[in-house]
């Protein structure tokens, strides 16, 4: 298995309870994003912290040595693998404001 996939799997395994709970919320959010946006943002903060931590662990060694030019690509592959498990993860932190358009009275 490729190293970035190993790190994603390791992240999911070591934080199983957190990611299982988030998976349920994520599935509900896909069906009804407007009502669950605030809760999704709140729970998603913890998920993003964990993802950043594991991404940092993965890329830490490649950033220093002669392979530093590959670090960005490795981080992108890691993020794509995370998105494969949680496609709506980019929606964490969205602020949705509802607006209405006022009708103009032409009479």
Order of alpha helices (4+ residues) and beta strands (2+ residues): alpha-alpha-alpha-alpha
